[in-house]
Amino acid sequence: MSLKSSQKKIIILSAIFIFAFIFASFLLVKNVEAATSTLRGSAWWGDALSYVSFNCLDDIIGDPLDVEGNLELFHFYSAPCSNYVHKVEISEGGRVSGTAWNNNQGVITFDYDGEDPPGGYGSFNSVCPTTCNPSTKCYACYIEADKQIHGWAKIASSSGENAWIKLNPVSNPVKIQGWDLGDSVLPGHDILAGDLVGIATSSLGDLTFNCESEGTGNCASRSYKVYIANLQIGSMTAPNWTYSQACSSIARSAVLRWYKKSGIQSAYEIVVNDSNTFSTSTSDYVCWSGKKTSSIATQYILPNSDANCNSLSYNTNYHFWIRLYDENDIPTEWYMYDTNSATSTDGDPDSDSETFTTFRHEFPSPFFSWEPLDVLVGTSTLFTSNSEFYTDGSPNTPQGCFNGFCSYLWTTTDTLAQISDPTNATTSIFFFKATNTTVTLRVTDSDGYYCSLPAQININYDLPIWKEVKAE
């Protein structure tokens, strides 16, 4: 083989390797909802049947030696996952699959094994994200809209009516707490994101998925739950920068927030860019936070003093990505922000769900004065705006307000006061109450950005007129 052909071969192989690496890296960046959930923990099947384990790591077979009283001469104990390897998972589309284990009834399956549940699959079949029927070997599925697990589980060794466990009975169905903790699946209880609650029903008795579902106080005597173990993100929001914040601080800012779907966070890492280019290995980014240790952080504020973070620009669209690290310091995949909409704080001006947009320029600076300084009841006081505004051409340089570029709105807490020109730069106000009252000026620029300035004014009575009279 000639030198030139060898060089060509090396170049081609190198190009293939680079392309494969880039493609693989791209696949690691996914949207928030794309993840498989691994269930852990145990449910309670009553005193007769005891626990149902959803992962072999949580199996208890025999008597562990580290438990007091388990030191009999003929001790029996089997380590988790040594005899039977099993687990239950929920796919990206919502399908529940795999097997659980009960020491009394044996294998409980969520996969179709040839027998249909009583009465068919029910109405959930038409709304399940992934069709659940014999052809998909599915008995159960999770639906995000109502946070319920719909369908059935089956005792593998049984058949007929006694084989079935209904997961969504009319009363207290099995649910999963989402990232939005304010919308609790079990109000009045401390349920974490990714925790399952509710009670499944069967002819052998109820199967409770969380000790909190039994009622107040039960967890003190018997603590258990089924939960999603792997660390996942449930939602990301941006820029979370309101008009009020832009008025009191700067307009070129953003608060990047995330909410866990499940798992334990020990650290986080964020990348921000003004193009859809994901990179942490070069300077081709606007901001790279680096790995930051925190189990409680849920937001990252820009701008900041981090070495690899540059300032944001005005009127610019930004992408952002995040990954979390679990309790074992293992990172999740990179999640990509893709939920911007008209209801976001930036209003989604570019109609791109994968970007957030900074404001076009700084917000107006309201300011006003009045005369006379001593405000009296029953007289008119003249209020004059001395406000400033900003434009795209000079986004952080103020200019004095003038007609066509600023509009005004004067208000006061004195409900009886008369405001002569509430939408003019100059107005007079006739006060009726001798008390502390607030006058507020709201200034709006030509782009619709507005800020308000309240000022508290002490309204006094005029001094009485004293007149001497001759005593009679």
C-alpha positions in Angstrom: 0.0 0.0 0.0 1.3 3.4 -1.0 2.0 6.2 1.6 -0.7 8.4 0.0 -3.4 5.7 0.2 -2.5 4.9 3.8 -2.8 8.6 4.7 -6.2 8.8 2.9 -7.3 5.8 4.9 -6.2 7.3 8.2 -8.0 10.6 7.3 -11.2 8.7 6.4 -11.2 6.6 9.6 -10.5 9.8 11.6 -13.4 11.6 10.0 -15.7 8.6 10.7 -14.5 8.5 14.3 -15.1 12.2 14.8 -18.6 12.0 13.2 -19.5 9.0 15.4 -18.3 10.8 18.5 -20.3 13.9 17.7 -23.4 11.9 16.8 -23.1 9.9 20.1 -22.7 13.2 22.0 -25.8 14.5 20.4 -27.8 11.5 21.4 -26.8 12.1 25.0 -28.6 15.4 25.0 -32.3 14.7 25.3 -35.5 16.4 26.2 -36.8 16.5 29.7 -39.5 13.7 29.4 -37.2 11.1 27.8 -36.1 8.7 30.5 -36.9 5.2 31.9 -37.9 5.1 35.5 -36.7 2.2 37.7 -38.9 1.4 40.7 -37.5 0.5 44.1 -38.9 -0.2 47.5 -41.8 -2.3 48.7 -45.6 -2.3 49.0 -47.6 -3.8 51.9 -50.0 -6.6 51.2 -51.4 -7.0 54.7 -50.3 -9.1 57.6 -50.8 -12.4 55.9 -48.8 -11.7 52.7 -46.4 -9.0 54.0 -44.2 -7.1 51.5 -44.1 -7.0 47.7 -40.6 -6.0 46.5 -40.3 -4.1 43.2 -36.6 -4.6 42.8 -34.5 -7.6 43.9 -32.2 -5.2 45.7 -35.0 -4.7 48.2 -35.9 -8.4 48.6 -35.8 -9.8 52.1 -35.6 -13.6 52.0 -34.9 -15.3 55.3 -33.5 -13.5 58.4 -30.6 -11.1 58.1 -27.9 -11.7 60.7 -27.7 -8.0 61.5 -31.3 -8.0 62.8 -31.7 -8.7 66.6 -33.1 -12.1 67.3 -32.0 -13.7 64.0 -29.1 -15.6 65.4 -30.7 -19.0 65.7 -28.7 -22.1 65.2 -30.4 -23.0 61.9 -30.3 -19.6 60.3 -31.5 -19.0 56.8 -30.8 -15.9 54.7 -30.5 -15.2 51.0 -28.7 -12.0 49.8 -30.7 -9.8 47.5 -30.7 -10.7 43.8 -28.8 -13.9 44.5 -31.7 -16.3 43.7 -34.1 -14.3 41.6 -33.2 -11.1 39.6 -36.2 -8.9 39.0 -37.2 -5.3 38.7 -40.2 -3.1 37.6 -39.7 -0.1 35.2 -41.7 2.6 33.5 -40.7 3.4 30.0 -40.5 6.8 28.3 -43.9 6.2 26.8 -45.5 5.2 30.2 -45.5 1.4 29.8 -45.0 -0.5 33.1 -43.0 -3.7 32.7 -41.1 -6.3 34.6 -41.8 -8.3 37.7 -42.1 -7.8 41.5 -41.8 -10.5 44.2 -43.7 -11.6 47.2 -42.4 -14.4 49.5 -45.9 -15.9 49.8 -47.3 -15.6 46.2 -44.1 -15.5 44.3 -43.7 -13.5 41.0 -46.0 -10.6 40.2 -45.8 -9.7 36.6 -46.6 -6.5 34.7 -45.9 -8.2 31.3 -48.6 -10.0 29.3 -48.3 -13.8 29.8 -51.2 -15.0 27.7 -54.2 -14.3 30.0 -56.3 -11.2 29.6 -57.5 -9.3 32.7 -61.1 -9.5 33.7 -63.4 -7.4 31.6 -60.5 -6.6 29.2 -58.1 -3.7 29.5 -60.7 -1.0 30.2 -60.8 2.6 29.0 -57.1 3.3 29.8 -56.2 1.4 26.6 -57.3 4.3 24.5 -55.4 7.0 26.3 -52.2 5.2 27.4 -49.1 6.9 25.8 -48.0 3.4 24.5 -50.9 1.1 23.5 -51.4 -1.5 26.2 -52.7 -4.8 24.9 -51.5 -8.4 24.2 -49.6 -7.4 21.1 -47.4 -5.1 23.2 -47.2 -7.6 26.0 -48.5 -5.0 28.4 -50.8 -5.0 31.4 -50.3 -1.5 32.9 -49.2 2.0 31.9 -48.6 5.4 33.6 -50.5 8.4 32.3 -48.9 11.8 33.1 -52.1 13.7 32.8 -53.7 12.2 35.9 -50.5 10.8 37.5 -52.1 7.4 37.7 -50.9 3.9 36.9 -53.7 2.4 35.0 -54.4 -1.3 34.4 -53.3 -4.5 36.1 -50.6 -6.6 37.6 -50.9 -10.4 37.7 -49.8 -13.2 40.1 -47.8 -15.3 37.7 -48.5 -18.7 39.4 -52.3 -18.1 39.5 -55.1 -17.8 37.0 -58.7 -16.7 37.1 -60.1 -14.0 39.4 -57.6 -14.6 42.2 -54.6 -13.8 39.9 -55.3 -10.1 39.3 -54.3 -6.9 41.1 -56.2 -3.8 39.9 -53.9 -0.7 40.0 -56.5 2.0 39.5 -59.6 1.3 41.5 -62.1 4.0 41.8 -61.1 4.8 45.4 -57.4 5.8 46.1 -55.8 4.6 42.8 -52.0 4.2 42.5 -50.4 7.5 41.6 -46.9 9.0 41.2 -46.0 12.4 42.7 -44.8 14.7 39.9 -42.2 17.5 40.1 -45.0 20.0 40.9 -45.1 19.3 44.6 -47.9 21.9 45.1 -50.2 19.6 43.2 -50.0 16.7 45.7 -51.2 13.2 44.9 -51.9 12.7 48.6 -52.8 16.1 50.1 -51.8 16.6 53.7 -48.8 14.3 53.5 -45.1 14.8 52.8 -44.8 13.0 49.5 -41.6 13.5 47.5 -41.3 13.7 43.7 -41.2 10.2 42.3 -43.0 8.6 45.3 -45.9 6.2 44.6 -49.0 6.4 46.8 -52.4 4.7 46.7 -53.9 1.2 47.1 -54.3 -1.5 44.5 -57.1 -4.1 45.1 -57.2 -7.9 44.7 -59.2 -10.8 46.0 -56.3 -11.6 48.4 -56.5 -8.1 49.9 -55.4 -4.5 49.3 -51.8 -3.7 48.3 -50.7 -0.4 49.7 -47.9 1.4 47.9 -46.9 3.9 50.6 -47.3 3.8 54.4 -48.7 7.3 54.1 -51.6 5.9 52.1 -52.7 3.9 55.2 -53.4 7.0 57.2 -51.7 9.4 59.6 -49.3 7.7 62.0 -48.9 4.3 60.3 -45.4 5.1 59.0 -44.1 5.2 62.6 -44.8 1.5 63.1 -44.3 0.2 59.5 -42.2 2.5 57.2 -42.3 1.6 53.5 -43.0 3.0 50.0 -42.5 2.3 46.3 -40.6 5.0 44.5 -38.7 5.9 41.4 -35.0 5.5 42.3 -33.1 6.9 39.4 -32.4 10.6 39.3 -34.4 12.4 36.6 -35.5 16.0 35.8 -39.2 16.6 35.5 -39.3 20.2 34.3 -37.1 23.1 33.3 -38.1 26.7 33.1 -36.5 30.0 31.8 -35.9 32.9 31.9 -38.0 33.4 35.0 -37.1 37.1 34.9 -40.1 39.4 35.4 -40.7 43.1 34.7 -40.5 43.8 38.4 -37.0 42.1 38.6 -35.8 43.9 35.4 -37.0 47.2 37.0 -35.2 46.7 40.3 -32.0 45.1 38.8 -30.9 44.7 35.1 -32.8 43.4 32.1 -30.0 41.1 30.8 -30.6 38.4 33.4 -32.2 35.0 33.7 -32.9 32.4 36.4 -32.6 28.9 35.0 -34.7 26.5 37.1 -35.2 22.8 37.3 -37.5 20.4 39.2 -36.7 16.8 40.0 -38.9 14.1 38.8 -37.3 11.6 41.1 -34.0 10.5 42.8 -31.4 12.2 45.0 -29.3 15.1 43.7 -25.8 15.7 44.9 -24.5 18.1 42.2 -25.5 19.9 39.0 -23.9 21.2 35.8 -25.3 23.7 33.3 -24.4 24.9 29.8 -25.9 28.0 28.1 -25.3 29.0 24.5 -26.6 31.5 22.0 -26.8 28.7 19.3 -27.9 25.1 19.4 -24.3 24.0 19.9 -23.7 21.9 23.0 -20.1 21.9 24.2 -18.2 21.7 27.5 -14.8 21.0 26.1 -14.1 24.2 24.2 -14.9 27.9 24.7 -17.9 27.5 22.3 -20.5 28.4 24.9 -21.8 31.5 26.7 -21.7 29.9 30.1 -20.5 26.6 31.5 -21.2 26.3 35.2 -18.9 23.4 35.8 -19.9 20.7 38.3 -21.4 22.4 41.4 -22.0 20.4 44.6 -25.4 20.9 46.0 -28.3 18.6 47.1 -30.8 21.4 47.3 -30.1 23.8 44.5 -33.0 24.2 42.0 -31.9 27.3 40.1 -28.9 29.0 38.5 -28.7 32.8 38.1 -27.1 34.7 35.2 -25.1 36.8 35.1 -22.7 35.5 37.9 -19.1 35.5 38.8 -18.3 31.9 37.6 -15.1 31.9 35.5 -16.6 30.2 32.5 -19.8 32.4 32.3 -20.0 35.5 30.1 -22.6 38.2 30.4 -25.9 37.8 28.5 -26.7 40.1 25.7 -29.8 42.1 25.0 -32.5 40.7 22.7 -30.7 37.3 22.3 -32.1 33.8 22.1 -30.4 31.3 24.4 -30.4 27.5 24.7 -29.6 25.8 28.0 -28.8 22.2 29.1 -28.4 20.6 32.5 -27.4 17.3 34.0 -27.6 16.3 37.7 -25.4 13.9 39.7 -26.9 11.3 42.0 -25.9 10.2 45.5 -23.2 8.0 44.0 -21.8 10.9 41.9 -23.1 9.3 38.7 -24.4 11.9 36.2 -27.7 11.8 34.4 -27.9 12.4 30.7 -27.9 16.0 29.6 -31.4 17.4 29.5 -32.3 20.2 27.0 -34.7 23.0 27.8 -37.6 22.9 25.3 -40.7 24.2 27.0 -40.7 27.9 26.3 -44.1 29.2 25.4 -46.3 32.4 25.4 -46.9 31.9 29.1 -43.2 32.0 29.9 -41.9 35.3 31.4 -40.3 36.2 28.1 -43.5 35.5 26.1 -41.6 33.3 23.6 -40.9 36.1 21.1 -39.1 33.9 18.6 -41.8 31.1 18.8 -39.1 28.5 19.5 -39.8 26.3 22.5 -36.0 25.4 22.8 -34.9 29.0 23.6 -35.4 31.7 26.1 -35.0 35.4 25.1 -33.5 38.3 27.0 -35.2 41.7 27.0 -34.4 44.2 24.1 -33.0 46.8 26.4 -33.2 48.2 30.0 -36.6 49.1 31.4 -37.8 52.7 32.0 -36.7 54.6 35.0 -39.7 56.4 36.6 -39.0 59.6 38.6 -41.1 62.5 39.5 -41.3 65.6 41.7 -44.1 67.8 43.0 -44.7 71.3 44.1 -45.4 72.7 46.5 -43.4 70.2 48.6 -45.9 70.7 51.5 -49.0 69.1 50.3 -52.2 70.4 51.8 -55.8 69.1 51.8 -58.1 71.1 49.6 -55.4 72.4 47.3 -54.0 71.2 44.0 -50.4 69.8 43.9 -48.6 69.7 40.6 -46.7 66.4 39.8 -44.1 66.3 37.0 -42.4 63.2 35.5 -38.7 63.4 35.1 -38.4 59.8 33.8 -36.0 58.1 31.4 -36.3 55.3 28.9 -34.0 53.0 26.7 -34.0 51.9 23.1 -32.5 49.1 21.1 -29.8 51.5 19.8 -28.7 52.3 23.3 -30.0 49.4 25.4 -28.3 50.5 28.6 -28.0 54.3 28.0 -30.9 56.3 29.4 -32.7 59.1 27.5 -35.2 61.6 28.8 -38.8 60.7 28.1 -40.7 62.7 25.5 -43.9 62.3 23.6 -44.4 59.1 21.6 -41.7 57.1 23.5 -43.1 57.1 27.0 -46.7 56.8 28.3 -47.8 57.5 31.9 -50.3 56.5 34.4 -50.7 58.3 37.7 -52.6 56.7 40.6 -53.0 57.3 44.4 -54.2 55.4 47.4 -56.5 58.4 48.3 -59.7 57.1 46.7 -61.3 60.6 46.9 -58.4 62.4 45.2 -59.0 64.1 41.9 -56.3 63.5 39.3 -56.6 66.0 36.4 -54.5 64.3 33.7 -53.7 60.7 34.8 -52.0 59.8 31.5 -49.9 63.0 31.0 -46.3 63.6 32.0 -47.6 66.4 34.2 -50.7 66.3 36.3 -52.3 68.0 39.3 -53.9 66.0 42.2 -56.5 67.5 44.6 -56.3 65.5 47.9 -59.2 65.2 50.3 -57.6 63.3 53.2 -55.1 64.5 55.7 -53.0 61.4 56.1 -50.0 59.5 54.6 -50.9 58.5 51.0 -49.0 57.0 48.1 -48.7 58.4 44.7 -47.5 56.0 42.0 -46.2 56.8 38.5 -46.1 53.9 36.0 -44.0 54.6 32.9 -44.3 52.5 29.8 -41.9 52.7 26.8 -42.6 52.1 23.1 -41.9 48.4 23.5 -44.4 47.9 26.2 -41.9 47.6 29.0 -43.0 49.4 32.2 -41.8 50.2 35.7 -43.6 51.9 38.6 -42.4 54.2 41.2 -44.4 54.8 44.4 -43.8 57.7 46.7 -45.4 58.2 50.1 -46.6 61.7 50.7 -47.8 63.3 54.0 -50.9 65.3 53.4 -51.6 68.0 55.9 -54.4 70.4 56.8 -53.8 74.0 56.1 -52.9 76.1 59.2 -55.9 77.7 60.8 -56.4 81.5 60.6 -56.3 83.1 64.0 -58.3 86.3 64.5 -58.3 88.5 67.7 -61.7 89.7 68.9 -62.4 92.2 71.7 -64.0 90.6 74.7 -67.4 91.9 75.5 
